[in-house]
């Protein structure tokens, strides 16, 4: 009897059991390759150079993600820029400007080829530049009459009026040159076919790019054969990837991770773990407080100076940016050589002077802070955003320093778009941002936008100075002599220092964690390139 | 006389009715859920503070280039000035043709984006489930068979600790110990096969903690039941009784518990995927919400909803297959 029951139960039990076994087996098979991959023997070629950064590939349009591809040296722009912003040849090996400054002629490098094997021709360049004339691509700022190709190796740009910043605009990643085959029938970019020393091997938006050396490049062959880029949105992840040896270059480190990495590098006990060193470069980027000078409280320049005097810049720079020399003494940092004015009296920290200025401006100290004669408290909201890890920390430090001065400030953390939006609808009171004055290598255009008569999305609000506008106009439109240019720049920097249409807080230093196996690492202060072609593997 | 039917016909009769009912119910659920999720997402994203065009421009061009000019260009290109209802109507129309639309930020078809992220999330979820099974089940079963033994106490302690620990803390601890100190596994990214291990362990351990406790309770109940007692009285050894009568009975509550825990997987994935830079759907959803990329929010939320339904369907099916009482009851 027992035997009978077991036998009759077998077929049914088996089908059910099989049905139940299948998903379990499937689960196990998912986990298995992962386990076996760890034991895979390393191949003889070094693993690709791994870069990790915060910048995602949000679409293939050059204005969105061109910077990813120019930095990885997949695509080239017509012109390049030296560290000080001076134009340098790139796809154009020579260029010249007509005497009236209206016609610019660019001669292309004869040996340049796209990654699909076709030569880089003037019509291809014209097509890319024309596509880059649409906002927000920066070439839309230039008064361009026409872009033409008189012959296969020459590009001609005619302007409506002189624009000295044109070479800088032509070095911006949104003007990168793509092969005609990159564009789809609708004119949108479908694939990235550039002309740089590396070509795309794998592209998985929004996070991953892999490149290999392009054999048809007309320059010297790079020592690093393959490169990977990964976008990781959390700063801790990027630092840990560098620390574990997974990433060779980690960009965008948060202050806490930076301190930990430095400490590990210095402590002998942790020497085994200290696989990374930190490379730094000062960027032409300044942490600023943008403010609405149209507000009754901020219209008074004394209040703006009081806000500035209440800021302990050295403390912020030391504690939150890891280097107290980054405390801003004026808006434009020393890296912007021509624009940094050593004759200005530096911004300083002086709470007593701040209190006196506020009192002179009619603000009375009461138990819970400052009040105007009508008894209204001095309360402001500062907006900032998450894209740079230290901004929120600096905002809370400012909140505390201003609280000590009697000014109640609320921190509102949102999206970077909230700042231009608040500028437009007038709702913005204060905003903390890291403004890049070298979006294009020459800051004149950026400054002219930020301090225009109507203000700028990331610059002045409710403030303008005719002297500044005229000086910037003269720098943009005419070709002044070096002495005259210096005087014009001094006019601008002097006005910005005395009027404080934006309050500078700190300059910026880019810190990159570099893995042990990498040599020849230099950082680009203009953030245009990872400079992979100059790197090599350490012999050890 | 149903017992006289051949085994296969018997099985068919027992399975078809509940299966058809189950599938039909779920299908109606899926359609209703899709429309509801898509519509809700639409209104939720539209109701969020901030200007839509400015947010999309920030998502597309980054904070160095976002400006009012960029926002105006985006507004004109995407027709964001049109009434909101019109956009929703278009979405409903597209849904009827299984078209999820185009991302407002990357301008690629949503389906392409979502498929890539969904694949990564399914991979991670399956690996996490495998970890949960491998760790939670044996511990729970052993604890159920040997109550108040040291394994029981240890799993209790571990379960409390793991359930109390937020996934982001566990992630960072695992990276610090395994990737940084021992140098074993990749700390982040999704490009190599080994990358899945740490996020899967993070998610899987949390799941295993609950699974072990439920498995213990289920096993305990089975061991104390009269039928188990009878199985041993009739002469089966402990192992035979466990394999023939114990495991399957204990499997029913454990499987049902997994259905409830699907939420844990989805919710945990949001955090874990971000920390490990895993290109999954939770990560995509967070970015789409920040960038106000409505079609991608709708698409990813839809996929997460469908994942939830499909997972529950699988759990229901497994329960049905495991528990013949249930199918007979429904068949009758």
Interface residues (C-beta under 8 A of the other chain):
Chain A: X8 X11 X12 X15 X16 X19 X20 X23 X24 X26 X27 X28 X30 X31 X33 X34 X35 X36 X37 X38 X52 X55 X56 X58 X59 X60 X61 X63 X64 X67 X134 X135 X136 X138 X140 X174 X188 X204 X205 X206 X207 X208 X210 X228 X230 X231 X232 X233 X234 X236 X237 X238 X240 X241 X243 X244 X245 X246 X273 X385 X387 X388 X414 X415 X416 X417 X418 X420 X421 X423 X424 X433 X434 X436 X439 X457 X458
Chain B: X7 X10 X11 X49 X50 X51 X54 X55 X57 X58 X59 X60 X61 X62 X63 X64 X65 X66 X67 X68 X69 X70 X71 X72 X73 X103 X105 X106 X107 X108 X113 X116 X123 X126 X127 X129 X130 X131 X133 X134 X172 X175 X176 X179 X180 X181 X183 X184 X185 X186 X187 X188 X189 X190 X191 X192 X193 X194 X196 X197 X200 X274 X275 X276 X277 X279 X283 X284 X287 X290 X291 X314 X318 X321 X322
